[in-house]
Amino acid sequence: MSISTQTWQKILVQAISDPAELCRMLELDPDIISDCERSRQQFRMRVPRAFVSRMEKGNPNDPLLQQVLPLAIEMQTIPGFNQDPVGELSASPVPGLLHKYHGRVLLTLTGACAVNCRYCFRRHYPYDEKVPGLSQWQAALDYIAADSSITEVILSGGDPLIVKDQQLAQLITSLERIPHLKTLRIHTRLPIMIPERITKVLVDLLKQSRLKAVIVLHSNHANEIDKAVAAAITQCQDAGLIVLNQAVLLKNVNDSVDALVQLSESLFEVGVLPYYLHVLDPVAGAAHFNVDKEKAKQLIAAMSDRLPGYLVPKLVQEVAGLSAKQLL
């Protein structure tokens, strides 16, 4: 059984897209969204209602709210922040496929997400041009089949779990036919945003695949993890799936030792190990989230003083043109 009688698709449709409605729900002064319309037009707001329920009413500085609320500051032009911050546009040999690192490729299945995080490094990505329809993946499959050094495929987006189970099954079946593939990794925020997405059909699909399935969640703050999220994660773990977490270091969200320690501890309580802590990708519109690299290193050092090593994520930066993420 899924963890809710309400379908995840219906919950997705009911997500909030109006900043004014979000402010009303959280009992906030509507002045905090003054002049945000240009930002919202450039990058739409979407946030599931369950995620809003985890926010503190009356608190404009709530760390979950900060991640999703469009603000006028996003329209400022800041040197060094651009629309292709990690060089993806030059790393796509065929539509829908990114090949930047040895041994693995990434498929951008969709441009849709359950939530539009304001710091998203793909907020300007031309999905309409770069992502083929799900029935037009043969070029990507042929590319993978022709390169025996590729052993892992990463499903990304947008969020790949926006794609329906039947369509995912068709793609995974095609990938399973490529003999040198060993691992299927899924980068997703949906189990955090809409835990109902973890259906029995999806879990069985991944459990039964000959490819080793790894789910990499994206959670930035301990308050994001509630009982429903924990139940969804447990379903994955009970099926033998590996579940990790990657986070982004964000100013006024999680840029304190306490916040990062609490995130690692909350993840561990539900059996998830921290994987990466990314410094912010310099994407246009998100400069106000940036945390200085030296401060980031100090935070990781302080975490190491308070936590066992397996709960301290790797601090990394993705740099356009380099062959691997850079450890900081």
Buried (B, 14 or more C-beta within 10 A) or exposed (E): EBBBEEBBEEBBEEBBEEBEEBBEBBEBEEEBBEEBEEBBEBBEBBBBEBBBEBBBEEEBEBBBBBBBBBBBBBBEEBEEBBBBBBBBBEBBEBBBBBBBBEEBBBBBBBBBBBBBBBBBBBBBBEBEEBBBEBEEBEBBBEBBBEBEEBBBBBBBBBBBBBBBBEEBBBBBEBBEEBEEBEBBBBBBBBBBBBBBBBBEEBBEBBBEBEBBBBBBBBBBBBBBBBEBBBBBBBBBBEBEBBBBBBBBBBBEBBBEBEBBBBBBBBBBEBEBBBBBBBBBBBBBBBBBBBBEBEEBEEBBEBBEEBBEEEBBBBBBBBBBEEEEBEEB
